[in-house]
Amino acid sequence: MKKDLKEFEKIIGYTFKNQDHLKEATVHRSYLNEHPGFGINHNERLEFLGDAVLELVVTENLFFRFNNPEGEMTNWRASLVNSKMLSKVAEKINLEDYILLSKGEQKDTGKARQFILANAVEAVIGAIYVDNGWEPSKKFIETFMIVELEEILEKKLYVDPKSNFQELSQEKAGITPSYKVLSEVGPDHEKIFEVGVYLKSELIAKGKGTSKQEAQEDAAKNGLEAKGWS
């Protein structure tokens, strides 16, 4: 049994004029497959709108706060609007407690669940925008997302781990790192890759992911920690 959406409104600090907008934001497509007569649409249209609102709010904020080059601000923006950050926001506002999913989707974990949560955050933004326009949408984004920018800049989280590890490896060891797939586990649609990052023949760290690229980034992140470069 999902929690009362009135409680969710208290968490996010916004009360909907039409709560059907919020209800729609919490309905995953899979739920309607099992409940075709539910009477509320799934959240993909709101997600589409929320994605655009989010990008514009973040872009406006960065543009008026900083005089940095376009390329740097593009990286900062990407760090604020990617699925990892959005799923972090979803956890912060307990959104998972309110999303309606099919029984099959409820069992999904890991990357699949992260995308569902990230998309639902965008749908909530879209729902606020439809309900009451720009200002409350902007307030939500500033409260729960842009507040993360300070840590992103301080820890340089906008630099992807592979680029960071390569730059530091060349600077400190004079070596360009290489990556090797160590194992592949699971069926094609749920395959998990394990990758090792090497400096010459030395295995520095391992990483896992649902793609080789993701596993390489995880290995690089772990490599930064292993070498004390993080």
ChimeraX attribute file (.defattr): number of C-alpha atoms within 10 A of each C-alpha:
attribute: neighborCount
match mode: 1-to-1
recipient: residues
	/A:1	6
	/A:2	9
	/A:3	10
	/A:4	10
	/A:5	17
	/A:6	13
	/A:7	11
	/A:8	18
	/A:9	15
	/A:10	11
	/A:11	13
	/A:12	16
	/A:13	13
	/A:14	15
	/A:15	15
	/A:16	16
	/A:17	11
	/A:18	13
	/A:19	16
	/A:20	14
	/A:21	22
	/A:22	26
	/A:23	19
	/A:24	23
	/A:25	31
	/A:26	30
	/A:27	23
	/A:28	22
	/A:29	15
	/A:30	17
	/A:31	19
	/A:32	18
	/A:33	12
	/A:34	12
	/A:35	10
	/A:36	11
	/A:37	8
	/A:38	12
	/A:39	9
	/A:40	15
	/A:41	19
	/A:42	21
	/A:43	24
	/A:44	20
	/A:45	15
	/A:46	27
	/A:47	22
	/A:48	15
	/A:49	18
	/A:50	26
	/A:51	18
	/A:52	13
	/A:53	21
	/A:54	24
	/A:55	16
	/A:56	14
	/A:57	19
	/A:58	21
	/A:59	16
	/A:60	11
	/A:61	15
	/A:62	19
	/A:63	14
	/A:64	8
	/A:65	9
	/A:66	9
	/A:67	9
	/A:68	10
	/A:69	9
	/A:70	11
	/A:71	9
	/A:72	12
	/A:73	18
	/A:74	13
	/A:75	14
	/A:76	21
	/A:77	21
	/A:78	15
	/A:79	22
	/A:80	22
	/A:81	19
	/A:82	12
	/A:83	20
	/A:84	16
	/A:85	17
	/A:86	24
	/A:87	23
	/A:88	17
	/A:89	19
	/A:90	22
	/A:91	15
	/A:92	13
	/A:93	17
	/A:94	15
	/A:95	21
	/A:96	19
	/A:97	16
	/A:98	18
	/A:99	20
	/A:100	22
	/A:101	20
	/A:102	16
	/A:103	11
	/A:104	9
	/A:105	15
	/A:106	13
	/A:107	9
	/A:108	12
	/A:109	10
	/A:110	9
	/A:111	14
	/A:112	12
	/A:113	16
	/A:114	20
	/A:115	16
	/A:116	21
	/A:117	26
	/A:118	23
	/A:119	26
	/A:120	28
	/A:121	28
	/A:122	29
	/A:123	28
	/A:124	26
	/A:125	29
	/A:126	28
	/A:127	29
	/A:128	28
	/A:129	20
	/A:130	18
	/A:131	19
	/A:132	13
	/A:133	13
	/A:134	14
	/A:135	12
	/A:136	16
	/A:137	24
	/A:138	20
	/A:139	16
	/A:140	18
	/A:141	21
	/A:142	17
	/A:143	13
	/A:144	16
	/A:145	18
	/A:146	20
	/A:147	12
	/A:148	15
	/A:149	18
	/A:150	10
	/A:151	10
	/A:152	16
	/A:153	13
	/A:154	9
	/A:155	11
	/A:156	15
	/A:157	15
	/A:158	19
	/A:159	16
	/A:160	14
	/A:161	21
	/A:162	20
	/A:163	12
	/A:164	17
	/A:165	26
	/A:166	19
	/A:167	16
	/A:168	19
	/A:169	19
	/A:170	13
	/A:171	11
	/A:172	10
	/A:173	11
	/A:174	12
	/A:175	15
	/A:176	15
	/A:177	22
	/A:178	15
	/A:179	17
	/A:180	14
	/A:181	16
	/A:182	12
	/A:183	11
	/A:184	17
	/A:185	11
	/A:186	9
	/A:187	8
	/A:188	9
	/A:189	7
	/A:190	12
	/A:191	13
	/A:192	19
	/A:193	21
	/A:194	22
	/A:195	27
	/A:196	24
	/A:197	28
	/A:198	20
	/A:199	18
	/A:200	11
	/A:201	9
	/A:202	11
	/A:203	15
	/A:204	19
	/A:205	20
	/A:206	23
	/A:207	22
	/A:208	22
	/A:209	20
	/A:210	19
	/A:211	16
	/A:212	20
	/A:213	14
	/A:214	17
	/A:215	23
	/A:216	26
	/A:217	23
	/A:218	23
	/A:219	27
	/A:220	29
	/A:221	22
	/A:222	22
	/A:223	25
	/A:224	21
	/A:225	14
	/A:226	12
	/A:227	13
	/A:228	8
	/A:229	14
	/A:230	15
